[in-house]
Amino acid sequence: MNLRPIPHPRVTFNDRFWAPRIETNRLVTLPIEYEQCRKTGRIGMWTWKPGRPNPPHIFWDSDVAKWLEAAAGSLATHPDRGLERQADAVIEGLAGIQMPDGYLNTHYALVEPEKRWTNLRDGHELYCAGHLMEAAVAYFEATGQRRFLDVMCRYADCIADTFGPRRGQRRGYCGHPEIELALMRLYRATGERRYFELARFFIEERGRQPCYFEVEARARGETPPRRQGGGHEYFQAHAPLREQRDAVGHAVRALYLYSGATDVAAAAGDAGLMAACRRLWRSVTERRMYVTGGAGSSRHGERFTCDYDLPNELAYAETCAAIALVFFAQRMLAAEGNGIYADVLERALYNGVLSGVDLEGRRFFYANPLTAHPVSYAARPGEDKGAHTALDRQEWFGCACCPTNLVRLLASLGQYFYGIGPRALFVHLYAGGEATAEVAGQSVRVTQTTDYPWDGRVRIAVDPARPAAFTVALRIPGWCRAARLEVNGRPVAAASCLKRGYARLNRVWRAGDRIELNLPMPVERIEARPEVRSDGGRIALQRGPLVYCLEEADNGPHLADIALPRDAALTARRQPKLLGGCVTIEGRGCRRATRGWGSTLYRPAASPRVRVGVRAVPYFLWNNRGPGEMRIWIGET
Amino acid sequence: MNLRPIPHPRVTFNDRFWAPRIETNRLVTLPIEYEQCRKTGRIGMWTWKPGRPNPPHIFWDSDVAKWLEAAAGSLATHPDRGLERQADAVIEGLAGIQMPDGYLNTHYALVEPEKRWTNLRDGHELYCAGHLMEAAVAYFEATGQRRFLDVMCRYADCIADTFGPRRGQRRGYCGHPEIELALMRLYRATGERRYFELARFFIEERGRQPCYFEVEARARGETPPRRQGGGHEYFQAHAPLREQRDAVGHAVRALYLYSGATDVAAAAGDAGLMAACRRLWRSVTERRMYVTGGAGSSRHGERFTCDYDLPNELAYAETCAAIALVFFAQRMLAAEGNGIYADVLERALYNGVLSGVDLEGRRFFYANPLTAHPVSYAARPGEDKGAHTALDRQEWFGCACCPTNLVRLLASLGQYFYGIGPRALFVHLYAGGEATAEVAGQSVRVTQTTDYPWDGRVRIAVDPARPAAFTVALRIPGWCRAARLEVNGRPVAAASCLKRGYARLNRVWRAGDRIELNLPMPVERIEARPEVRSDGGRIALQRGPLVYCLEEADNGPHLADIALPRDAALTARRQPKLLGGCVTIEGRGCRRATRGWGSTLYRPAASPRVRVGVRAVPYFLWNNRGPGEMRIWIGET
């Protein structure tokens, strides 16, 4: 299949949902993250000298790289001399510490030069290299300037000389996967096959015996420790990826690895490796994923635990893991053109990713629990807490991966919306705006007019430069049970042309052709399968792609006691003034009165339930009205 | 009020519930704990010499003391020359290391003699002294031998010389309360008022400024650290007890402290201190106690958190904390003669205490969660786990407080059943057996015939040596809503003579008088108040004093998905062969089929519920059929 995305600069938004968010990302988040990087020493770290305080940390190159990638995303759509100068200065700073052999890592160059490549397991060197490569590709594509790309190709060449299967090379790979997918991106940008081969080597070598992490530990004079999570599962280095069956260990590492592996499998046409990726995809999305698209249910090791173990209040569900799931989904979708991948991509994007940043674009969640009870949270010792920080978004984190991942994702969001196949244009996601691409030899403009995700009606104008025969494949989301479709005013039976989640409209398209897609969005009660013990007897509310939650601000405290009768009418209501404009779900639920209990803690169950109005808001909008209780999974009677 | 207990040697059991458990405790648990103490070096620790391995730990004196107290309890009812010789040898070992000034602590005498009294906060010296005092009193009362009692009086005198408000004395107190209640026991056994004064000093001094723990830390050259839980709350030394309003910190420490304070308040007639104890009682039992009588919901610091924060799967609910709640309840009951205290005593005893040991008397729980899911438990990193060890009882623990606390409690269980007041005999708990006591100047024999707690009918024979006027006060348990009462075949309206939880039968009692008490035990659905977020939408099953649970052994896996309709009939069924003989609760519940889901993780809620047979067993009997899922709080539809 191998769908190519329409690059994000050629996808613009003019809708009420994404356009303002992308604007906030560009005008608020991007500058404040620059400022955070500057204040904390990340930007400017290349001038650090031994003996000074605040030495560059091993993560910092990746933070700066992700900011650069976000700046590139912004420049691609909104040229800005000031921003470009800022970015160029950062690039020159980094380029200035590149070693003659191409090596480029601020921490290891300036702080511990003697330790270069001595601890791939923990040092994050190749991880940082990967992020810098991604940024360099993005910057080249945005600005046409080769400078940063050339720097990173030299570094990639240095890495390719150092690591590999040949005599004299190291058979290592990074403790934190990332460089695999970055090398594939560099390969696609430059055509340099060597980068593809290196990515493939990193994927294939991982998990082989003897484990490189033990080899290098012995070389450091250490006895290889047993790591958390048992053996090397934390790093997904416990077995060759081809043999792995369950998503294990640190969730972000796992999902970055699977993303890179999918890239390699697709590029190599390697069915065996692709089958492994599909297996791991199913492990994540069918057994270890929250309804929000969150992944990694334990904060200890930020990791996957076991099938169906998805506690809500203790959920870790790191923002970066939801973003990494978007990456993995994007690649599986490109490789297989199946809507099941887009369904997960959409679920993660609109819920577990977007919850990571507040409406103002200034504060971030690292962990994204599905239930919050701030009073108890404050009273519990640290080790009992599910989330990384307080139950309130924070301005920054010592480990700043999530804010920088969010800013780069939103700065290049357009890339997730369309895919181009042979004589086919795939529409994966819906949002008002415009895109242009070459399809079947023609330049085609696609214009969406919609209020998605608040409304499911989507008008799509398909305007090829000249008439041409190709397929327009429209995703019929998995959550939609009754899609309706018209082309130029004539109904088309969506079911009749539905194939792997896409309604395929195969015809000669001419300028002026109009598609009308209607994806009805009734309020849905969602249940989790019976094995998910945290959700037994409960439902989640979903409308379209959005998962909803109850907040204390709307429903008062003690949300755990609210129940929705199965037959209660639930109404979607437009709220133009609430939370930046949204659709709430309103209905009549029931709860017990807290009055009348006196001081009794337990008593024979005889409390009448009183009827109460219940309002749910989209989960991604929670905690925009101060700290308070929140709950996705609601009792049902 | 000040009810005196009938001492346990004068209370015997011949029922099907307690008699075999006490027998197992005496014949199985007591010897294996001796053997564990011997194997681990605890028994024999007094022969340790510097340079040898396995030096005596600061806790060990308390473990050995609790074993001695249990041995005393056993000897009091079942004289046994072999056991007495074993105990005497232990006593001689300990006595042999007593210093000339009376000081007696194995660790500090042999391992760190220079550190005596330098770290009351962490050293457990006075805690160990307290347990040894309790054992010495018990041993004296059981055997009439003064040897051990004299040793401990000398040590108590040494402590009384060292600590106190006078010039040259230390104004310290123990980081782990226990000595306060022990000194009161020693005071009652010896009449030595000095011990009472010392207990009062420890109670009153605690929490005053400057905090002694900081004073002694500075004396050690340390900067006083901020401890877990913030300040000195962990040790209940953050404020004078009279000013404390919430039960905070380490649960066992808190409940031992409140027990000692209640003893002191009652003995001193100190209404202010008693009011503080009542306040703390209410904090524990009305806001921070599990339905099992478990206390201390966080494993981190084994401590209380905040009101209504009672997670089930993460529950710590240490066995020792439930035992300590029995102690506190016993003292409040003695001081105030109110059935609310006996209700909690009974709740803790039959549920959260008894769950700590298996049917065979060989394996123990340290933590007592209310929900268990062993598969997830095994997959979660250590810090995510609620319980102290695996979800399976263990033979022993490095910190062995719980097994030794259980063995001593069961060895002297009779003391909790009756109270003697002025011209009054109180019956607090019901069990088949016999007791004798002096009431109103007469020797009175009380004989209970009952199958309690499996059945609520209790026949009580009251046989005074000669006719005498006094009150027989029969506890009408809080769980009982329709008690019926007859005296010599004539109905008595229980409600008319009910006062503070006791039906008071005031008459001239003559040999041959017979009371018939009927406490109907329907199966009750229990709800927790709406503020308890972990139990929202759920019920617990209770019958009589017993809280029930579902086990995987009876109901298959995925217990979280089982729901009981509010109107489902629930039947108590005698099971002579199950779990040593018990009453189960059986009914028809519903659950979703796990079939038909394919690989779907979430879907629109449309699953039909299928009717299934549900069986609940008494919670205290869980985990006697191998590891498996368990759940107290069950969904309700």
Interface residues (C-beta under 8 A of the other chain):
Chain A: Q228 G229 R282 T285 E286 R287 M289 V291 S298 R299 H300 G301 R303 T305 C306 Y308 D309 P311 E313 L314 H373 V375 S376 A378 A379 R380 P381 G382 E383 D384 R481 E524 R525 I526 E527 A528 R529 P530 E531 V532 R533 S534 D535 G536 G537 R538 I539 A540 P557 H558 L559 A560 D561 I562 A563 R566 R591 R592 A593 T594 W597 S599 T600 L601 Y602 R603 P604 A605 A606 S607 G635 E636 T637
Chain B: Q228 G229 R282 T285 E286 R287 M289 V291 S298 R299 H300 G301 R303 T305 C306 Y308 D309 P311 E313 L314 H373 V375 S376 A378 A379 R380 P381 G382 E383 D384 R481 E524 R525 I526 E527 A528 R529 P530 E531 V532 R533 S534 D535 G536 G537 R538 I539 A540 P557 H558 L559 A560 D561 I562 A563 R566 R591 R592 A593 T594 W597 S599 T600 L601 Y602 R603 P604 A605 A606 S607 G635 E636 T637
